[in-house]
Amino acid sequence: MSSVQAELKLLRWPLLGLAAALLLSLGIGSGAWHYVKQAQSAAELAEQSAAQMHSQAQRLRSEEQDTRDKIAQYQSIAARGLIGPERRLDWVELMRTIQNERKLLGLEYEILPQAPMSNMTANSGHAFMKSSMRLQVPLLHELDLIHLFQDLRAQAPAYIHLRSCRLSRAPDTPNPAGISPQLLAECQIDWITLQHAGVVK
């Protein structure tokens, strides 16, 4: 037996041990890599789940805020008297009040019967209703008419829609106060309210 063969024979067990150790290290490394990959996948899934939950929470908060806004709008509309039966006595009283406060020279009007608005629908179980008014107002100047409609839109228990308005020179006849109007306004406006669809005839 040569010296090389003798040395190889002596190193056989250490080499086998080294090979076994290398194999064991490879197995441990492979297992660790597999565990790390699983941990990364679990972390990614957790991040995705957290992002989805955050998105859902934001959407729910947004929907809740939208609902609160709609409730507030509905309550504001209801407080103005725009929902429910029309309040003609309140309208008449409001017209009288505006005439007195604005010191208008006169105010003549006729309110036509209420009718549903065929070109408008509500999705909340309510129907849009309108009562048309023919209005004649003698004026000293155009601002009187602008102030009249500003007051109506701010105070009326209905939505005020101006359909038409025609200005002409007033006849030279003084009113009972002895003041001659300069203009005569002839207007048509709609008083619009919401009624529950079940009571609309």
C-alpha positions as a Markdown table, in Angstrom:
| # | Residue | x | y | z |
|---|---|---|---|---|
| 1 | Met | 0.0 | 0.0 | 0.0 |
| 2 | Ser | 1.4 | 3.3 | -1.0 |
| 3 | Ser | 1.7 | 6.3 | 1.4 |
| 4 | Val | -1.1 | 8.2 | -0.6 |
| 5 | Gln | -3.5 | 5.3 | -0.2 |
| 6 | Ala | -2.6 | 5.0 | 3.5 |
| 7 | Glu | -3.3 | 8.7 | 4.0 |
| 8 | Leu | -6.6 | 8.5 | 2.1 |
| 9 | Lys | -7.6 | 5.5 | 4.2 |
| 10 | Leu | -6.9 | 7.6 | 7.3 |
| 11 | Leu | -8.9 | 10.6 | 5.9 |
| 12 | Arg | -11.9 | 8.5 | 4.8 |
| 13 | Trp | -13.9 | 9.0 | 8.0 |
| 14 | Pro | -13.1 | 12.6 | 8.4 |
| 15 | Leu | -14.1 | 13.2 | 4.8 |
| 16 | Leu | -17.3 | 11.3 | 5.2 |
| 17 | Gly | -18.0 | 13.3 | 8.4 |
| 18 | Leu | -17.3 | 16.5 | 6.4 |
| 19 | Ala | -19.7 | 15.4 | 3.6 |
| 20 | Ala | -22.3 | 14.6 | 6.1 |
| 21 | Ala | -21.9 | 17.9 | 7.8 |
| 22 | Leu | -22.1 | 19.7 | 4.4 |
| 23 | Leu | -25.3 | 17.8 | 3.6 |
| 24 | Leu | -26.8 | 18.6 | 7.0 |
| 25 | Ser | -25.9 | 22.3 | 6.5 |
| 26 | Leu | -27.5 | 22.3 | 3.1 |
| 27 | Gly | -30.6 | 20.7 | 4.6 |
| 28 | Ile | -30.7 | 23.3 | 7.4 |
| 29 | Gly | -30.1 | 26.1 | 5.0 |
| 30 | Ser | -32.8 | 24.8 | 2.7 |
| 31 | Gly | -35.3 | 24.5 | 5.6 |
| 32 | Ala | -34.4 | 28.0 | 6.8 |
| 33 | Trp | -34.8 | 29.5 | 3.3 |
| 34 | His | -38.2 | 27.7 | 3.0 |
| 35 | Tyr | -39.2 | 29.1 | 6.4 |
| 36 | Val | -38.2 | 32.6 | 5.4 |
| 37 | Lys | -40.2 | 32.4 | 2.2 |
| 38 | Gln | -43.2 | 31.2 | 4.1 |
| 39 | Ala | -42.8 | 34.1 | 6.6 |
| 40 | Gln | -42.5 | 36.6 | 3.8 |
| 41 | Ser | -45.6 | 35.2 | 2.1 |
| 42 | Ala | -47.5 | 35.4 | 5.4 |
| 43 | Ala | -46.3 | 39.0 | 5.9 |
| 44 | Glu | -47.4 | 40.0 | 2.4 |
| 45 | Leu | -50.8 | 38.4 | 3.0 |
| 46 | Ala | -51.1 | 40.2 | 6.3 |
| 47 | Glu | -50.2 | 43.5 | 4.7 |
| 48 | Gln | -52.7 | 42.9 | 1.9 |
| 49 | Ser | -55.4 | 42.0 | 4.5 |
| 50 | Ala | -54.5 | 45.1 | 6.5 |
| 51 | Ala | -54.7 | 47.3 | 3.4 |
| 52 | Gln | -58.1 | 45.8 | 2.5 |
| 53 | Met | -59.4 | 46.4 | 6.0 |
| 54 | His | -58.1 | 50.0 | 5.9 |
| 55 | Ser | -59.8 | 50.6 | 2.6 |
| 56 | Gln | -63.1 | 49.1 | 3.8 |
| 57 | Ala | -62.9 | 51.2 | 7.0 |
| 58 | Gln | -62.3 | 54.3 | 4.9 |
| 59 | Arg | -65.2 | 53.4 | 2.6 |
| 60 | Leu | -67.5 | 52.8 | 5.6 |
| 61 | Arg | -66.5 | 56.2 | 7.1 |
| 62 | Ser | -67.1 | 57.9 | 3.8 |
| 63 | Glu | -70.6 | 56.2 | 3.5 |
| 64 | Glu | -71.4 | 57.1 | 7.1 |
| 65 | Gln | -70.4 | 60.8 | 6.4 |
| 66 | Asp | -72.5 | 60.8 | 3.2 |
| 67 | Thr | -75.5 | 59.4 | 5.1 |
| 68 | Arg | -75.0 | 62.0 | 7.8 |
| 69 | Asp | -74.9 | 64.8 | 5.2 |
| 70 | Lys | -78.0 | 63.5 | 3.5 |
| 71 | Ile | -79.9 | 63.3 | 6.8 |
| 72 | Ala | -78.8 | 66.9 | 7.6 |
| 73 | Gln | -79.9 | 68.0 | 4.2 |
| 74 | Tyr | -83.3 | 66.3 | 4.6 |
| 75 | Gln | -83.7 | 67.8 | 8.1 |
| 76 | Ser | -82.9 | 71.2 | 6.7 |
| 77 | Ile | -85.4 | 70.8 | 3.9 |
| 78 | Ala | -88.1 | 69.5 | 6.3 |
| 79 | Ala | -87.4 | 72.4 | 8.7 |
| 80 | Arg | -88.0 | 74.9 | 5.9 |
| 81 | Gly | -91.4 | 73.2 | 5.3 |
| 82 | Leu | -90.6 | 71.9 | 1.8 |
| 83 | Ile | -91.7 | 68.4 | 2.7 |
| 84 | Gly | -95.4 | 67.6 | 3.3 |
| 85 | Pro | -98.7 | 69.4 | 2.4 |
| 86 | Glu | -98.3 | 72.9 | 0.9 |
| 87 | Arg | -98.8 | 75.7 | 3.4 |
| 88 | Arg | -100.7 | 78.3 | 1.4 |
| 89 | Leu | -101.7 | 80.3 | 4.5 |
| 90 | Asp | -98.0 | 80.7 | 5.3 |
| 91 | Trp | -97.3 | 81.8 | 1.7 |
| 92 | Val | -100.0 | 84.4 | 1.9 |
| 93 | Glu | -98.7 | 85.7 | 5.2 |
| 94 | Leu | -95.2 | 85.8 | 3.8 |
| 95 | Met | -96.3 | 87.8 | 0.8 |
| 96 | Arg | -98.0 | 90.3 | 3.1 |
| 97 | Thr | -94.9 | 90.6 | 5.3 |
| 98 | Ile | -92.6 | 91.2 | 2.4 |
| 99 | Gln | -94.9 | 93.8 | 1.0 |
| 100 | Asn | -94.9 | 95.7 | 4.3 |
| 101 | Glu | -91.2 | 95.3 | 5.0 |
| 102 | Arg | -90.1 | 96.3 | 1.5 |
| 103 | Lys | -92.8 | 99.0 | 1.3 |
| 104 | Leu | -93.9 | 97.7 | -2.1 |
| 105 | Leu | -96.6 | 99.9 | -3.8 |
| 106 | Gly | -98.8 | 96.9 | -4.3 |
| 107 | Leu | -98.9 | 93.1 | -4.7 |
| 108 | Glu | -101.6 | 91.1 | -6.6 |
| 109 | Tyr | -101.3 | 87.4 | -7.1 |
| 110 | Glu | -103.3 | 84.3 | -7.9 |
| 111 | Ile | -102.2 | 80.8 | -6.8 |
| 112 | Leu | -103.3 | 78.0 | -9.1 |
| 113 | Pro | -104.3 | 74.5 | -7.9 |
| 114 | Gln | -101.4 | 72.2 | -7.0 |
| 115 | Ala | -100.3 | 69.7 | -9.5 |
| 116 | Pro | -97.5 | 67.0 | -9.7 |
| 117 | Met | -94.4 | 67.8 | -11.8 |
| 118 | Ser | -94.4 | 65.2 | -14.5 |
| 119 | Asn | -90.8 | 65.9 | -15.5 |
| 120 | Met | -89.3 | 65.4 | -12.0 |
| 121 | Thr | -89.3 | 62.3 | -9.8 |
| 122 | Ala | -87.9 | 61.6 | -6.4 |
| 123 | Asn | -86.3 | 58.3 | -5.4 |
| 124 | Ser | -87.2 | 58.6 | -1.7 |
| 125 | Gly | -90.9 | 57.8 | -1.9 |
| 126 | His | -91.7 | 61.4 | -2.4 |
| 127 | Ala | -93.2 | 63.3 | -5.4 |
| 128 | Phe | -92.4 | 66.9 | -6.5 |
| 129 | Met | -95.5 | 69.1 | -6.5 |
| 130 | Lys | -95.9 | 72.6 | -7.8 |
| 131 | Ser | -98.4 | 75.4 | -7.3 |
| 132 | Ser | -98.0 | 78.1 | -10.0 |
| 133 | Met | -98.6 | 81.7 | -9.0 |
| 134 | Arg | -99.4 | 84.7 | -11.3 |
| 135 | Leu | -97.9 | 87.8 | -9.8 |
| 136 | Gln | -98.3 | 91.5 | -10.5 |
| 137 | Val | -96.1 | 94.0 | -8.7 |
| 138 | Pro | -96.0 | 97.8 | -9.3 |
| 139 | Leu | -92.4 | 99.0 | -8.8 |
| 140 | Leu | -90.5 | 102.2 | -8.2 |
| 141 | His | -87.4 | 100.5 | -9.6 |
| 142 | Glu | -86.1 | 97.1 | -10.6 |
| 143 | Leu | -84.4 | 96.4 | -7.2 |
| 144 | Asp | -87.8 | 96.1 | -5.6 |
| 145 | Leu | -88.5 | 93.0 | -7.7 |
| 146 | Ile | -85.0 | 91.6 | -7.0 |
| 147 | His | -85.5 | 92.0 | -3.2 |
| 148 | Leu | -88.9 | 90.4 | -3.4 |
| 149 | Phe | -87.5 | 87.2 | -5.0 |
| 150 | Gln | -84.5 | 87.2 | -2.7 |
| 151 | Asp | -86.9 | 87.3 | 0.3 |
| 152 | Leu | -89.1 | 84.6 | -1.1 |
| 153 | Arg | -86.2 | 82.2 | -1.8 |
| 154 | Ala | -84.8 | 82.8 | 1.7 |
| 155 | Gln | -88.0 | 82.5 | 3.7 |
| 156 | Ala | -90.7 | 80.6 | 1.7 |
| 157 | Pro | -91.7 | 77.2 | 3.0 |
| 158 | Ala | -91.3 | 75.9 | -0.6 |
| 159 | Tyr | -88.7 | 76.0 | -3.4 |
| 160 | Ile | -89.3 | 79.1 | -5.5 |
| 161 | His | -88.8 | 78.7 | -9.3 |
| 162 | Leu | -89.1 | 81.8 | -11.4 |
| 163 | Arg | -90.6 | 80.8 | -14.7 |
| 164 | Ser | -91.0 | 84.1 | -16.4 |
| 165 | Cys | -91.1 | 87.8 | -15.6 |
| 166 | Arg | -92.0 | 90.8 | -17.9 |
| 167 | Leu | -91.4 | 94.4 | -17.0 |
| 168 | Ser | -93.3 | 97.2 | -18.6 |
| 169 | Arg | -93.8 | 100.9 | -18.0 |
| 170 | Ala | -96.6 | 101.4 | -15.4 |
| 171 | Pro | -99.6 | 103.5 | -16.3 |
| 172 | Asp | -99.5 | 107.0 | -14.8 |
| 173 | Thr | -101.9 | 106.3 | -12.0 |
| 174 | Pro | -100.8 | 107.0 | -8.4 |
| 175 | Asn | -101.5 | 104.3 | -5.8 |
| 176 | Pro | -103.4 | 105.1 | -2.5 |
| 177 | Ala | -100.2 | 106.4 | -1.0 |
| 178 | Gly | -99.9 | 109.0 | -3.7 |
| 179 | Ile | -96.8 | 107.6 | -5.2 |
| 180 | Ser | -96.8 | 106.7 | -8.9 |
| 181 | Pro | -95.0 | 103.4 | -9.8 |
| 182 | Gln | -92.5 | 103.5 | -12.6 |
| 183 | Leu | -92.7 | 99.9 | -13.7 |
| 184 | Leu | -95.1 | 97.0 | -13.6 |
| 185 | Ala | -93.8 | 93.4 | -13.2 |
| 186 | Glu | -95.9 | 90.5 | -14.4 |
| 187 | Cys | -94.3 | 87.2 | -13.3 |
| 188 | Gln | -95.1 | 83.5 | -13.1 |
| 189 | Ile | -93.4 | 81.5 | -10.4 |
| 190 | Asp | -93.8 | 77.9 | -9.1 |
| 191 | Trp | -93.9 | 77.0 | -5.5 |
| 192 | Ile | -92.4 | 73.5 | -5.3 |
| 193 | Thr | -92.8 | 71.1 | -2.4 |
| 194 | Leu | -92.3 | 67.4 | -1.8 |
| 195 | Gln | -95.1 | 65.1 | -0.8 |
| 196 | His | -95.1 | 61.4 | 0.1 |
| 197 | Ala | -96.0 | 59.6 | -3.1 |
| 198 | Gly | -98.8 | 57.7 | -1.3 |
| 199 | Val | -100.8 | 60.9 | -0.7 |
| 200 | Val | -100.4 | 62.4 | -4.2 |
| 201 | Lys | -103.7 | 62.1 | -6.2 |
